[in-house]
């Protein structure tokens, strides 16, 4: 496939995206909304009604989009990529965090085709030049010890400007960026969406053929956290420590000042150095 083009902004278009797709499963059904509360919530409703694996929900704007820790995800209308993808993998519920890594890897793959290297920060943040450019919010149903379905929500800052980030994020704006800021020009959102979905299916194929260990190996190759000092925060509780890397199930291990190793499951992780 030819490299992703750089053009001025345009509206998302299902026909344009589908024309660029080379997938069998991901994007077999695409639903596009102008405005939703969140693409994850919309896709969960479809999943509960029996939607097939690979169904994608896109939105130009979310009014209640969420990221890690249920924090609001800031994204102005019509400039970024807000998407959710449905999977029904036959895996244990405990394996879901590692499965979700296919999404951050696919984002890094698509970003690399623009000539920008994306680093990965546990669990599912994508960084460019040390600042967050995209994130993944995974949600799962479970039946017994098995995963029911998994919804992988993606928020990627494509064309949002630095000024908009500063206005919308306030004091946390220095920790965020967009591909437009990194490149100095706008990204074709339809082309990026199609390439991301194609890369996602490629990573899904890898997971199915080689198992979770291959995905973790790929994720670790892009890891920018291991060995660095981080702050781990869960609500009012916070501590500093040294990141030791992710375990076999995709959870970050952090060693604190007392040499106690913590398994980070639902906490916010911020690089300190």
Secondary structure, 3 states (H helix, E strand, C coil): CCCCCCCCCCCCCHHHHHHHCCCCCCCCCEEEEEEECCHHHHHHHHHHCCCCCCCEEEEEEECCCECHHHCECCCCCCCCEEEEEEECCCCEHHHHHHHCHHHHHHHHHHHHCCCCCCEEECCCEEEECCEEEEEEEEEEEEECCEEEEEEEEEEECCCCCHHHHHHHHHHHHHHECCHHHHHCCCCCHHHHHHHHHHHHHHHHHHHHHHCHHHHHHHHHHCECCCCCEEEEEECCEEEEEEEEEECCCCCEEEEECCCCEEEECCCEEEECC
